[in-house]
Structure formats: C-alpha cells, structure tokens
Amino acid sequence: MIFKKVFKRDFVRNIFTLLSGTVLAQAITLGMLPIVTRIYSPEEYGVFTIFVSVSSMVAIISTGRYEIAILLPKKERHVYNLVFLSFIILISITLIVAMGTSVVDLISDLLSNVDFSELFYLLPFTVFSYGCYQILFFIKNREKKYKQMAISRMNQSLVNGVSSVLLGLIGLGATGLVIGYTLSFFIPAMYLFINKEKSFMRGLKKEVSKLLIKRNLIKYREMPIYNSLHAFLDMAMINVTLLIISYSFGAGVVAFYGFTIRVLKAPLGLIGFSISRVYNQRASEKINQGENITSLLLNIVTKLSMVAAPIFICISIFGSEIFSFIFGIEWAEAGVYAQILSPWLFFNFIGSPIAQTFVLLQKQKQAFYYSAVQTSVFLGAVFVSSFTSEILFMLKVISFVGSLLTIIFGMWIYSITLNNNNNNR
C-alpha cells in the first residue's frame, strides 16, 4: 500500500522489472568476488583499477553525451538522427584513442610502480564497447523495454564475473580482469542490438539526413559542451584520486581503495541505476507535459534512504570483519577503508538516481559550473592530504568532503525542480 501511494503502478512495475535483472546480476557478482579475490593479488587488482580509471574517463565522453538526449525529443525522426550522431562521435573518439599511444606512455611514466602500457591495446575496444552499450541502452529506455534492459544488466555481471575467473585461472593476471571488464560491455551491447525492432532499423535508414543531424547537433549542443565536460569532471574526481593514491602509496593501496568502491557501490549502485532509468523516463514525460516532478524526486530519495541507511551503518561498524570473512584476510584492509568511506557512499547512493535531473531541465551549463568547483575542491583536498603520507587520514578527508559536496549538489537539484514547477504555473 505504501508503494502504491508513493508511485504510480506502472512506475513501480518498471522499477521492479529492472531490479529483477539486477538482483540476479548482483548475486552473480557477489558470489564470484570471493573467488576473484583469491585468484588475483591486490597488486594485479590495482593495475586493473588504474586501467578502469583511465578508460572510464575517455568512455564517459565517447558519444559526446548525445545518447542522453535520446529520451528528450517528441518526434521519433529526431531520435534516429541522435542515434546516428552518437555513433559518428563514438567511432571518431575510438580512432583517436587508438592513435594515442603517447598518452599511455605518459601515464606509465607518472605511475612508475604500475605497468600499464601492455594493456593499452584493449583501451579502444573498451571505449567503443562502452559507448555502444550506452547508446543502445538509452534507446531501450526511451522505448520502455525494461525487461531487455534488465537482461542486459544481468548479462553484464555474468560475463564480467565468469570471464574474470576463467582468465585468472589460466594465469593472465590483470589482463584477465581487463578483458572481462571489456566483454561486460561488448556482449550486452550485442544482445541489445540483436533485439532491436526491425521498424527502428527501417526508421534509421529512412529518417537520417545531414540536415536533421546538424539540427540536432545544434539543438542539443549543451550535451558535448557542458554535459560531457561535466561527466568528465565527475569521472576525474574519482579517477584522478586513484592516480594520486597510486603515486603516493602504490598499486596495493589503489587495489584496496578501488575494491572498496566496487563492493559498496556495485550492489546498491545497480539498484539506484535501475531506478534512475525509470525516473529519467517518467520525469521526462512529466516535464514535457508541464507537470510537477518535485514530489517524484523526494519520494525516490526518501525510499532509497530508508533502504540504504541500515546497510551502511552496519558496514561503518563491522566493515573490516565483513570483508575478512567474505573475501579473505588479505582484503581486511579494504574493510577498514569501507568503514571510513561509508558516509560518502551512502549520500552518493541516494543521490545518484536523480543526478541527471539537470539534463531533463536543460540546466547543463549551471551543472557544469558546479561540477568544476566541486572537482577542484575535492581534488585539492585529496592532493593536500596526500602529503601526510597517511592513507587513513586521506580517506577521512575524502569521505567528509565528498559527503558535503554531494549534499550541496542534491540541494541544488531540489531547488531547480522547485523553480521549474513555479515556471510551469
């Protein structure tokens, strides 16, 4: 009865359709993590973490963020042209990455304790696979194909887990983790592509034109100008932190930090991700109809807080013991990191589903300015704290500053929904 009062029935049904796939996906991921931690050393996991940090900073802007705009047009012909435009940008970025060997050499020089260059040949494939998956996933989101979206998420975890274990058993080391990570985007992308409606493919061939591509390129120009830079800054806040930790403390500490983030964010993060897909689609409809979205936003944040609070409180108290028991005594240090970082990750979790509200309300420019300040403050705090040579002190700084900045961002999101509601009256 509570959920029926908070959400409309189809909204709840769509959320639980996505969650049905993510629950099984996370069961697979969590079931395989104890195996993965016993196959790979912290140092190998650290090299993998650095690769993911570099690849994600490129992948997040590989489509110019035009795939997010797929949810916005009222007419389908504009959707076809946005899809085509997204793929053009993706292919271009992938080719640039393939030729950027000097960047990898620079990274290897900066991180003298991490051998990264041998994994570079997988970077273009990783970026392209990620971009394809994002584009196809947003198409399904617009079409309300939530069952296919759920299956793709399940496939993502299954492919990643099985590949990492099998490739680790044959002794590929960090390369096995990277291949598993890359395949976790490529194979689900193939699944979504195979299940595309024939009518969509016909529309893509019929409706795409240079004029409409240019028109949508200009209409949604804030996506690459502000949203891409915003996304890049958000990724930089996470990944430059990893690079600073690697430079200051080595690959082993990076492994503990990266593993902590993965374990805490992955299970609950996918729940938040599933809710955000439905929220974005529903909020987009409401905005197009001139309706209020503030109540929808508040209900999501409230319910997520109720779900997440007991979990993160438990981790903040018993993190070290939980990690030791599940992943082995070698990863007990990661549990200590989890205890310190749990407040920040809690606020991050409840805020992530509504984070793209500024896109729906066409506030990319303001969001970019906030992100620039946020990233500068966060990385500045991380950089200064690195001089103490105390990783636990740095983690406390990260948790405090990250929590504060996330709360401020959430308050801004709330304020722009209120302003939008007033403008619609």
TORKOL-4160 file (C-alpha; in steps of 0.2 Angstrom, whole numbers, padded with zeros to 4 digits, m for minus):
425
<pt num="1" X="0000" Y="0000" Z="0000"/>
<pt num="2" X="0014" Y="0012" Z="0004"/>
<pt num="3" X="0022" Y="0010" Z="m0013"/>
<pt num="4" X="0006" Y="0012" Z="m0022"/>
<pt num="5" X="0004" Y="0029" Z="m0013"/>
<pt num="6" X="0021" Y="0034" Z="m0017"/>
<pt num="7" X="0022" Y="0029" Z="m0035"/>
<pt num="8" X="0010" Y="0025" Z="m0049"/>
<pt num="9" X="0008" Y="0007" Z="m0053"/>
<pt num="10" X="0017" Y="0007" Z="m0069"/>
<pt num="11" X="0032" Y="0016" Z="m0062"/>
<pt num="12" X="0034" Y="0003" Z="m0048"/>
<pt num="13" X="0032" Y="m0011" Z="m0061"/>
<pt num="14" X="0045" Y="m0004" Z="m0072"/>
<pt num="15" X="0057" Y="m0002" Z="m0057"/>
<pt num="16" X="0055" Y="m0019" Z="m0052"/>
<pt num="17" X="0057" Y="m0026" Z="m0069"/>
<pt num="18" X="0074" Y="m0018" Z="m0070"/>
<pt num="19" X="0078" Y="m0024" Z="m0052"/>
<pt num="20" X="0073" Y="m0042" Z="m0056"/>
<pt num="21" X="0088" Y="m0042" Z="m0068"/>
<pt num="22" X="0100" Y="m0033" Z="m0056"/>
<pt num="23" X="0096" Y="m0044" Z="m0041"/>
<pt num="24" X="0102" Y="m0059" Z="m0050"/>
<pt num="25" X="0116" Y="m0049" Z="m0058"/>
<pt num="26" X="0122" Y="m0044" Z="m0041"/>
<pt num="27" X="0120" Y="m0062" Z="m0034"/>
<pt num="28" X="0132" Y="m0067" Z="m0048"/>
<pt num="29" X="0144" Y="m0053" Z="m0044"/>
<pt num="30" X="0145" Y="m0055" Z="m0026"/>
<pt num="31" X="0146" Y="m0074" Z="m0027"/>
<pt num="32" X="0161" Y="m0073" Z="m0039"/>
<pt num="33" X="0170" Y="m0059" Z="m0029"/>
<pt num="34" X="0177" Y="m0071" Z="m0016"/>
<pt num="35" X="0184" Y="m0082" Z="m0030"/>
<pt num="36" X="0191" Y="m0067" Z="m0039"/>
<pt num="37" X="0200" Y="m0060" Z="m0023"/>
<pt num="38" X="0208" Y="m0077" Z="m0021"/>
<pt num="39" X="0214" Y="m0078" Z="m0039"/>
<pt num="40" X="0221" Y="m0061" Z="m0041"/>
<pt num="41" X="0233" Y="m0052" Z="m0029"/>
<pt num="42" X="0230" Y="m0034" Z="m0023"/>
<pt num="43" X="0244" Y="m0028" Z="m0035"/>
<pt num="44" X="0235" Y="m0036" Z="m0050"/>
<pt num="45" X="0219" Y="m0028" Z="m0045"/>
<pt num="46" X="0227" Y="m0012" Z="m0043"/>
<pt num="47" X="0233" Y="m0012" Z="m0061"/>
<pt num="48" X="0216" Y="m0016" Z="m0066"/>
<pt num="49" X="0209" Y="m0002" Z="m0056"/>
<pt num="50" X="0221" Y="0010" Z="m0065"/>
<pt num="51" X="0215" Y="0004" Z="m0082"/>
<pt num="52" X="0197" Y="0006" Z="m0077"/>
<pt num="53" X="0200" Y="0024" Z="m0071"/>
<pt num="54" X="0209" Y="0029" Z="m0087"/>
<pt num="55" X="0196" Y="0020" Z="m0099"/>
<pt num="56" X="0181" Y="0027" Z="m0090"/>
<pt num="57" X="0187" Y="0045" Z="m0091"/>
<pt num="58" X="0188" Y="0043" Z="m0110"/>
<pt num="59" X="0172" Y="0032" Z="m0112"/>
<pt num="60" X="0161" Y="0043" Z="m0102"/>
<pt num="61" X="0163" Y="0057" Z="m0116"/>
<pt num="62" X="0165" Y="0045" Z="m0131"/>
<pt num="63" X="0147" Y="0049" Z="m0138"/>
<pt num="64" X="0148" Y="0067" Z="m0134"/>
<pt num="65" X="0134" Y="0063" Z="m0121"/>
<pt num="66" X="0121" Y="0064" Z="m0136"/>
<pt num="67" X="0114" Y="0047" Z="m0131"/>
<pt num="68" X="0106" Y="0055" Z="m0115"/>
<pt num="69" X="0096" Y="0067" Z="m0127"/>
<pt num="70" X="0088" Y="0051" Z="m0135"/>
<pt num="71" X="0075" Y="0052" Z="m0121"/>
<pt num="72" X="0070" Y="0070" Z="m0125"/>
<pt num="73" X="0063" Y="0073" Z="m0142"/>
<pt num="74" X="0044" Y="0071" Z="m0145"/>
<pt num="75" X="0046" Y="0065" Z="m0163"/>
<pt num="76" X="0055" Y="0049" Z="m0167"/>
<pt num="77" X="0064" Y="0056" Z="m0183"/>
<pt num="78" X="0075" Y="0066" Z="m0171"/>
<pt num="79" X="0079" Y="0051" Z="m0161"/>
<pt num="80" X="0085" Y="0042" Z="m0176"/>
<pt num="81" X="0097" Y="0056" Z="m0180"/>
<pt num="82" X="0103" Y="0057" Z="m0162"/>
<pt num="83" X="0107" Y="0039" Z="m0163"/>
<pt num="84" X="0117" Y="0041" Z="m0179"/>
<pt num="85" X="0126" Y="0056" Z="m0172"/>
<pt num="86" X="0131" Y="0047" Z="m0156"/>
<pt num="87" X="0138" Y="0033" Z="m0166"/>
<pt num="88" X="0148" Y="0045" Z="m0178"/>
<pt num="89" X="0156" Y="0053" Z="m0162"/>
<pt num="90" X="0159" Y="0036" Z="m0154"/>
<pt num="91" X="0169" Y="0030" Z="m0169"/>
<pt num="92" X="0179" Y="0046" Z="m0170"/>
<pt num="93" X="0184" Y="0046" Z="m0152"/>
<pt num="94" X="0188" Y="0027" Z="m0153"/>
<pt num="95" X="0200" Y="0031" Z="m0168"/>
<pt num="96" X="0208" Y="0045" Z="m0158"/>
<pt num="97" X="0211" Y="0033" Z="m0143"/>
<pt num="98" X="0218" Y="0020" Z="m0155"/>
<pt num="99" X="0231" Y="0033" Z="m0160"/>
<pt num="100" X="0235" Y="0040" Z="m0143"/>
<pt num="101" X="0250" Y="0029" Z="m0138"/>
<pt num="102" X="0259" Y="0044" Z="m0131"/>
<pt num="103" X="0246" Y="0046" Z="m0118"/>
<pt num="104" X="0249" Y="0029" Z="m0111"/>
<pt num="105" X="0267" Y="0031" Z="m0111"/>
<pt num="106" X="0265" Y="0047" Z="m0100"/>
<pt num="107" X="0253" Y="0038" Z="m0088"/>
<pt num="108" X="0266" Y="0024" Z="m0087"/>
<pt num="109" X="0280" Y="0037" Z="m0083"/>
<pt num="110" X="0269" Y="0045" Z="m0070"/>
<pt num="111" X="0265" Y="0029" Z="m0061"/>
<pt num="112" X="0282" Y="0021" Z="m0061"/>
<pt num="113" X="0276" Y="0007" Z="m0050"/>
<pt num="114" X="0261" Y="0002" Z="m0061"/>
<pt num="115" X="0265" Y="m0007" Z="m0078"/>
<pt num="116" X="0250" Y="m0001" Z="m0088"/>
<pt num="117" X="0257" Y="0000" Z="m0106"/>
<pt num="118" X="0254" Y="m0018" Z="m0110"/>
<pt num="119" X="0235" Y="m0016" Z="m0108"/>
<pt num="120" X="0234" Y="m0002" Z="m0120"/>
<pt num="121" X="0229" Y="m0012" Z="m0135"/>
<pt num="122" X="0212" Y="m0016" Z="m0126"/>
<pt num="123" X="0208" Y="0003" Z="m0122"/>
<pt num="124" X="0200" Y="0007" Z="m0139"/>
<pt num="125" X="0189" Y="m0009" Z="m0139"/>
<pt num="126" X="0184" Y="m0005" Z="m0121"/>
<pt num="127" X="0179" Y="0013" Z="m0125"/>
<pt num="128" X="0169" Y="0008" Z="m0141"/>
<pt num="129" X="0160" Y="m0006" Z="m0132"/>
<pt num="130" X="0155" Y="0005" Z="m0118"/>
<pt num="131" X="0149" Y="0018" Z="m0130"/>
<pt num="132" X="0139" Y="0006" Z="m0140"/>
<pt num="133" X="0131" Y="m0001" Z="m0124"/>
<pt num="134" X="0126" Y="0017" Z="m0118"/>
<pt num="135" X="0118" Y="0021" Z="m0135"/>
<pt num="136" X="0108" Y="0005" Z="m0136"/>
<pt num="137" X="0103" Y="0006" Z="m0118"/>
<pt num="138" X="0096" Y="0023" Z="m0119"/>
<pt num="139" X="0086" Y="0018" Z="m0135"/>
<pt num="140" X="0078" Y="0004" Z="m0124"/>
<pt num="141" X="0075" Y="0016" Z="m0110"/>
<pt num="142" X="0065" Y="0028" Z="m0122"/>
<pt num="143" X="0055" Y="0013" Z="m0129"/>
<pt num="144" X="0052" Y="0007" Z="m0111"/>
<pt num="145" X="0059" Y="m0010" Z="m0115"/>
<pt num="146" X="0063" Y="m0013" Z="m0096"/>
<pt num="147" X="0064" Y="m0032" Z="m0097"/>
<pt num="148" X="0078" Y="m0031" Z="m0111"/>
<pt num="149" X="0087" Y="m0018" Z="m0100"/>
<pt num="150" X="0086" Y="m0029" Z="m0085"/>
<pt num="151" X="0093" Y="m0044" Z="m0095"/>
<pt num="152" X="0107" Y="m0034" Z="m0102"/>
<pt num="153" X="0112" Y="m0029" Z="m0084"/>
<pt num="154" X="0112" Y="m0047" Z="m0079"/>
<pt num="155" X="0122" Y="m0052" Z="m0094"/>
<pt num="156" X="0135" Y="m0038" Z="m0089"/>
<pt num="157" X="0138" Y="m0045" Z="m0072"/>
<pt num="158" X="0138" Y="m0063" Z="m0078"/>
<pt num="159" X="0150" Y="m0060" Z="m0092"/>
<pt num="160" X="0162" Y="m0050" Z="m0081"/>
<pt num="161" X="0162" Y="m0062" Z="m0067"/>
<pt num="162" X="0164" Y="m0078" Z="m0077"/>
<pt num="163" X="0177" Y="m0071" Z="m0089"/>
<pt num="164" X="0187" Y="m0064" Z="m0074"/>
<pt num="165" X="0188" Y="m0081" Z="m0066"/>
<pt num="166" X="0192" Y="m0091" Z="m0081"/>
<pt num="167" X="0205" Y="m0079" Z="m0087"/>
<pt num="168" X="0213" Y="m0078" Z="m0070"/>
<pt num="169" X="0214" Y="m0097" Z="m0068"/>
<pt num="170" X="0224" Y="m0098" Z="m0084"/>
<pt num="171" X="0236" Y="m0085" Z="m0077"/>
<pt num="172" X="0233" Y="m0069" Z="m0087"/>
<pt num="173" X="0234" Y="m0058" Z="m0071"/>
<pt num="174" X="0227" Y="m0040" Z="m0073"/>
<pt num="175" X="0225" Y="m0043" Z="m0092"/>
<pt num="176" X="0211" Y="m0056" Z="m0087"/>
<pt num="177" X="0202" Y="m0043" Z="m0077"/>
<pt num="178" X="0203" Y="m0030" Z="m0091"/>
<pt num="179" X="0197" Y="m0042" Z="m0104"/>
<pt num="180" X="0182" Y="m0047" Z="m0093"/>
<pt num="181" X="0178" Y="m0029" Z="m0090"/>
<pt num="182" X="0178" Y="m0025" Z="m0108"/>
<pt num="183" X="0167" Y="m0040" Z="m0113"/>
<pt num="184" X="0155" Y="m0035" Z="m0100"/>
<pt num="185" X="0150" Y="m0020" Z="m0111"/>
<pt num="186" X="0153" Y="m0028" Z="m0128"/>
<pt num="187" X="0142" Y="m0044" Z="m0126"/>
<pt num="188" X="0127" Y="m0035" Z="m0118"/>
<pt num="189" X="0128" Y="m0022" Z="m0132"/>
<pt num="190" X="0127" Y="m0036" Z="m0144"/>
<pt num="191" X="0112" Y="m0043" Z="m0135"/>
<pt num="192" X="0103" Y="m0026" Z="m0136"/>
<pt num="193" X="0107" Y="m0024" Z="m0154"/>
<pt num="194" X="0101" Y="m0041" Z="m0159"/>
<pt num="195" X="0084" Y="m0037" Z="m0151"/>
<pt num="196" X="0082" Y="m0021" Z="m0160"/>
<pt num="197" X="0065" Y="m0019" Z="m0168"/>
<pt num="198" X="0065" Y="m0020" Z="m0187"/>
<pt num="199" X="0055" Y="m0004" Z="m0188"/>
<pt num="200" X="0068" Y="0005" Z="m0179"/>
<pt num="201" X="0081" Y="0000" Z="m0191"/>
<pt num="202" X="0070" Y="0004" Z="m0205"/>
<pt num="203" X="0067" Y="0021" Z="m0197"/>
<pt num="204" X="0086" Y="0024" Z="m0195"/>
<pt num="205" X="0088" Y="0021" Z="m0214"/>
<pt num="206" X="0074" Y="0032" Z="m0219"/>
<pt num="207" X="0074" Y="0047" Z="m0207"/>
<pt num="208" X="0093" Y="0050" Z="m0205"/>
<pt num="209" X="0098" Y="0066" Z="m0215"/>
<pt num="210" X="0113" Y="0078" Z="m0215"/>
<pt num="211" X="0100" Y="0092" Z="m0211"/>
<pt num="212" X="0092" Y="0084" Z="m0196"/>
<pt num="213" X="0109" Y="0078" Z="m0189"/>
<pt num="214" X="0115" Y="0096" Z="m0190"/>
<pt num="215" X="0099" Y="0102" Z="m0182"/>
<pt num="216" X="0100" Y="0090" Z="m0168"/>
<pt num="217" X="0119" Y="0093" Z="m0166"/>
<pt num="218" X="0115" Y="0112" Z="m0163"/>
<pt num="219" X="0099" Y="0109" Z="m0153"/>
<pt num="220" X="0107" Y="0098" Z="m0140"/>
<pt num="221" X="0124" Y="0106" Z="m0141"/>
<pt num="222" X="0125" Y="0108" Z="m0122"/>
<pt num="223" X="0127" Y="0090" Z="m0121"/>
<pt num="224" X="0145" Y="0089" Z="m0128"/>
<pt num="225" X="0149" Y="0107" Z="m0122"/>
<pt num="226" X="0143" Y="0106" Z="m0104"/>
<pt num="227" X="0137" Y="0088" Z="m0100"/>
<pt num="228" X="0152" Y="0079" Z="m0107"/>
<pt num="229" X="0163" Y="0091" Z="m0098"/>
<pt num="230" X="0153" Y="0089" Z="m0083"/>
<pt num="231" X="0153" Y="0070" Z="m0084"/>
<pt num="232" X="0172" Y="0071" Z="m0087"/>
<pt num="233" X="0175" Y="0081" Z="m0072"/>
<pt num="234" X="0164" Y="0069" Z="m0061"/>
<pt num="235" X="0175" Y="0055" Z="m0068"/>
<pt num="236" X="0191" Y="0065" Z="m0065"/>
<pt num="237" X="0186" Y="0067" Z="m0047"/>
<pt num="238" X="0185" Y="0048" Z="m0044"/>
<pt num="239" X="0199" Y="0043" Z="m0056"/>
<pt num="240" X="0212" Y="0057" Z="m0053"/>
<pt num="241" X="0210" Y="0052" Z="m0034"/>
<pt num="242" X="0215" Y="0034" Z="m0039"/>
<pt num="243" X="0230" Y="0041" Z="m0048"/>
<pt num="244" X="0236" Y="0052" Z="m0033"/>
<pt num="245" X="0234" Y="0037" Z="m0022"/>
<pt num="246" X="0244" Y="0026" Z="m0034"/>
<pt num="247" X="0258" Y="0039" Z="m0035"/>
<pt num="248" X="0258" Y="0042" Z="m0016"/>
<pt num="249" X="0255" Y="0024" Z="m0009"/>
<pt num="250" X="0257" Y="0011" Z="m0023"/>
<pt num="251" X="0246" Y="m0001" Z="m0033"/>
<pt num="252" X="0242" Y="m0011" Z="m0017"/>
<pt num="253" X="0233" Y="0003" Z="m0009"/>
<pt num="254" X="0224" Y="0008" Z="m0025"/>
<pt num="255" X="0218" Y="m0010" Z="m0025"/>
<pt num="256" X="0210" Y="m0009" Z="m0008"/>
<pt num="257" X="0203" Y="0008" Z="m0012"/>
<pt num="258" X="0196" Y="0003" Z="m0029"/>
<pt num="259" X="0189" Y="m0014" Z="m0022"/>
<pt num="260" X="0180" Y="m0005" Z="m0008"/>
<pt num="261" X="0172" Y="0007" Z="m0020"/>
<pt num="262" X="0167" Y="m0008" Z="m0031"/>
<pt num="263" X="0160" Y="m0018" Z="m0017"/>
<pt num="264" X="0150" Y="m0004" Z="m0009"/>
<pt num="265" X="0144" Y="0004" Z="m0025"/>
<pt num="266" X="0140" Y="m0011" Z="m0036"/>
<pt num="267" X="0126" Y="m0020" Z="m0027"/>
<pt num="268" X="0116" Y="m0004" Z="m0021"/>
<pt num="269" X="0123" Y="0006" Z="m0036"/>
<pt num="270" X="0114" Y="m0005" Z="m0049"/>
<pt num="271" X="0098" Y="m0003" Z="m0039"/>
<pt num="272" X="0100" Y="0015" Z="m0040"/>
<pt num="273" X="0104" Y="0014" Z="m0058"/>
<pt num="274" X="0088" Y="0004" Z="m0062"/>
<pt num="275" X="0078" Y="0017" Z="m0053"/>
<pt num="276" X="0086" Y="0031" Z="m0061"/>
<pt num="277" X="0082" Y="0024" Z="m0079"/>
<pt num="278" X="0064" Y="0023" Z="m0074"/>
<pt num="279" X="0064" Y="0040" Z="m0065"/>
<pt num="280" X="0073" Y="0049" Z="m0080"/>
<pt num="281" X="0060" Y="0042" Z="m0092"/>
<pt num="282" X="0045" Y="0046" Z="m0081"/>
<pt num="283" X="0052" Y="0064" Z="m0076"/>
<pt num="284" X="0055" Y="0067" Z="m0095"/>
<pt num="285" X="0037" Y="0064" Z="m0099"/>
<pt num="286" X="0031" Y="0074" Z="m0084"/>
<pt num="287" X="0042" Y="0089" Z="m0090"/>
<pt num="288" X="0035" Y="0088" Z="m0107"/>
<pt num="289" X="0018" Y="0089" Z="m0101"/>
<pt num="290" X="0022" Y="0103" Z="m0089"/>
<pt num="291" X="0019" Y="0093" Z="m0073"/>
<pt num="292" X="0027" Y="0094" Z="m0056"/>
<pt num="293" X="0042" Y="0082" Z="m0053"/>
<pt num="294" X="0047" Y="0088" Z="m0036"/>
<pt num="295" X="0036" Y="0075" Z="m0027"/>
<pt num="296" X="0043" Y="0061" Z="m0038"/>
<pt num="297" X="0061" Y="0066" Z="m0034"/>
<pt num="298" X="0058" Y="0067" Z="m0015"/>
<pt num="299" X="0049" Y="0051" Z="m0014"/>
<pt num="300" X="0064" Y="0042" Z="m0023"/>
<pt num="301" X="0077" Y="0050" Z="m0011"/>
<pt num="302" X="0066" Y="0046" Z="0004"/>
<pt num="303" X="0064" Y="0027" Z="0000"/>
<pt num="304" X="0082" Y="0025" Z="m0005"/>
<pt num="305" X="0087" Y="0032" Z="0011"/>
<pt num="306" X="0076" Y="0020" Z="0021"/>
<pt num="307" X="0084" Y="0005" Z="0011"/>
<pt num="308" X="0102" Y="0011" Z="0012"/>
<pt num="309" X="0104" Y="0018" Z="0030"/>
<pt num="310" X="0104" Y="0001" Z="0039"/>
<pt num="311" X="0116" Y="m0007" Z="0027"/>
<pt num="312" X="0129" Y="0007" Z="0028"/>
<pt num="313" X="0128" Y="0009" Z="0046"/>
<pt num="314" X="0132" Y="m0010" Z="0048"/>
<pt num="315" X="0147" Y="m0008" Z="0036"/>
<pt num="316" X="0153" Y="0008" Z="0046"/>
<pt num="317" X="0154" Y="m0003" Z="0061"/>
<pt num="318" X="0159" Y="m0020" Z="0055"/>
<pt num="319" X="0167" Y="m0017" Z="0038"/>
<pt num="320" X="0184" Y="m0025" Z="0042"/>
<pt num="321" X="0176" Y="m0041" Z="0049"/>
<pt num="322" X="0164" Y="m0042" Z="0035"/>
<pt num="323" X="0177" Y="m0040" Z="0021"/>
<pt num="324" X="0189" Y="m0053" Z="0030"/>
<pt num="325" X="0176" Y="m0066" Z="0031"/>
<pt num="326" X="0169" Y="m0064" Z="0013"/>
<pt num="327" X="0185" Y="m0060" Z="0003"/>
<pt num="328" X="0199" Y="m0067" Z="0014"/>
<pt num="329" X="0211" Y="m0060" Z="0027"/>
<pt num="330" X="0221" Y="m0052" Z="0013"/>
<pt num="331" X="0207" Y="m0040" Z="0010"/>
<pt num="332" X="0204" Y="m0035" Z="0028"/>
<pt num="333" X="0212" Y="m0018" Z="0025"/>
<pt num="334" X="0199" Y="m0014" Z="0012"/>
<pt num="335" X="0186" Y="m0017" Z="0025"/>
<pt num="336" X="0194" Y="m0003" Z="0035"/>
<pt num="337" X="0193" Y="0008" Z="0020"/>
<pt num="338" X="0174" Y="0004" Z="0019"/>
<pt num="339" X="0171" Y="0009" Z="0037"/>
<pt num="340" X="0178" Y="0026" Z="0033"/>
<pt num="341" X="0170" Y="0029" Z="0016"/>
<pt num="342" X="0153" Y="0023" Z="0020"/>
<pt num="343" X="0145" Y="0040" Z="0024"/>
<pt num="344" X="0151" Y="0047" Z="0007"/>
<pt num="345" X="0145" Y="0032" Z="m0002"/>
<pt num="346" X="0128" Y="0032" Z="0007"/>
<pt num="347" X="0125" Y="0050" Z="0001"/>
<pt num="348" X="0131" Y="0046" Z="m0016"/>
<pt num="349" X="0119" Y="0031" Z="m0017"/>
<pt num="350" X="0103" Y="0041" Z="m0013"/>
<pt num="351" X="0108" Y="0055" Z="m0024"/>
<pt num="352" X="0113" Y="0045" Z="m0040"/>
<pt num="353" X="0096" Y="0041" Z="m0047"/>
<pt num="354" X="0091" Y="0060" Z="m0048"/>
<pt num="355" X="0108" Y="0066" Z="m0053"/>
<pt num="356" X="0103" Y="0068" Z="m0071"/>
<pt num="357" X="0088" Y="0079" Z="m0067"/>
<pt num="358" X="0098" Y="0095" Z="m0073"/>
<pt num="359" X="0099" Y="0087" Z="m0091"/>
<pt num="360" X="0080" Y="0085" Z="m0091"/>
<pt num="361" X="0078" Y="0103" Z="m0086"/>
<pt num="362" X="0091" Y="0109" Z="m0098"/>
<pt num="363" X="0102" Y="0116" Z="m0084"/>
<pt num="364" X="0118" Y="0108" Z="m0091"/>
<pt num="365" X="0128" Y="0125" Z="m0090"/>
<pt num="366" X="0124" Y="0128" Z="m0072"/>
<pt num="367" X="0128" Y="0110" Z="m0068"/>
<pt num="368" X="0145" Y="0111" Z="m0077"/>
<pt num="369" X="0150" Y="0126" Z="m0067"/>
<pt num="370" X="0145" Y="0117" Z="m0050"/>
<pt num="371" X="0155" Y="0102" Z="m0056"/>
<pt num="372" X="0170" Y="0112" Z="m0060"/>
<pt num="373" X="0170" Y="0119" Z="m0042"/>
<pt num="374" X="0166" Y="0103" Z="m0034"/>
<pt num="375" X="0180" Y="0094" Z="m0043"/>
<pt num="376" X="0193" Y="0107" Z="m0039"/>
<pt num="377" X="0188" Y="0107" Z="m0021"/>
<pt num="378" X="0188" Y="0088" Z="m0019"/>
<pt num="379" X="0204" Y="0085" Z="m0029"/>
<pt num="380" X="0213" Y="0100" Z="m0020"/>
<pt num="381" X="0208" Y="0092" Z="m0003"/>
<pt num="382" X="0214" Y="0075" Z="m0009"/>
<pt num="383" X="0231" Y="0082" Z="m0015"/>
<pt num="384" X="0234" Y="0091" Z="0001"/>
<pt num="385" X="0230" Y="0077" Z="0012"/>
<pt num="386" X="0242" Y="0065" Z="0002"/>
<pt num="387" X="0257" Y="0075" Z="0009"/>
<pt num="388" X="0253" Y="0067" Z="0026"/>
<pt num="389" X="0258" Y="0050" Z="0020"/>
<pt num="390" X="0244" Y="0043" Z="0030"/>
<pt num="391" X="0231" Y="0034" Z="0019"/>
<pt num="392" X="0218" Y="0033" Z="0033"/>
<pt num="393" X="0219" Y="0052" Z="0035"/>
<pt num="394" X="0216" Y="0054" Z="0017"/>
<pt num="395" X="0201" Y="0043" Z="0017"/>
<pt num="396" X="0193" Y="0053" Z="0031"/>
<pt num="397" X="0196" Y="0069" Z="0021"/>
<pt num="398" X="0188" Y="0060" Z="0005"/>
<pt num="399" X="0173" Y="0054" Z="0015"/>
<pt num="400" X="0170" Y="0071" Z="0023"/>
<pt num="401" X="0172" Y="0082" Z="0008"/>
<pt num="402" X="0163" Y="0070" Z="m0004"/>
<pt num="403" X="0148" Y="0069" Z="0008"/>
<pt num="404" X="0147" Y="0088" Z="0010"/>
<pt num="405" X="0148" Y="0091" Z="m0009"/>
<pt num="406" X="0135" Y="0078" Z="m0013"/>
<pt num="407" X="0123" Y="0085" Z="m0001"/>
<pt num="408" X="0125" Y="0103" Z="m0008"/>
<pt num="409" X="0123" Y="0096" Z="m0026"/>
<pt num="410" X="0107" Y="0087" Z="m0020"/>
<pt num="411" X="0100" Y="0103" Z="m0013"/>
<pt num="412" X="0103" Y="0112" Z="m0029"/>
<pt num="413" X="0094" Y="0098" Z="m0039"/>
<pt num="414" X="0079" Y="0100" Z="m0027"/>
<pt num="415" X="0080" Y="0119" Z="m0030"/>
<pt num="416" X="0079" Y="0119" Z="m0049"/>
<pt num="417" X="0064" Y="0107" Z="m0048"/>
<pt num="418" X="0055" Y="0119" Z="m0037"/>
<pt num="419" X="0059" Y="0134" Z="m0049"/>
<pt num="420" X="0054" Y="0123" Z="m0064"/>
<pt num="421" X="0037" Y="0120" Z="m0055"/>
<pt num="422" X="0035" Y="0138" Z="m0052"/>
<pt num="423" X="0038" Y="0142" Z="m0070"/>
<pt num="424" X="0025" Y="0130" Z="m0076"/>
<pt num="425" X="0011" Y="0138" Z="m0066"/>
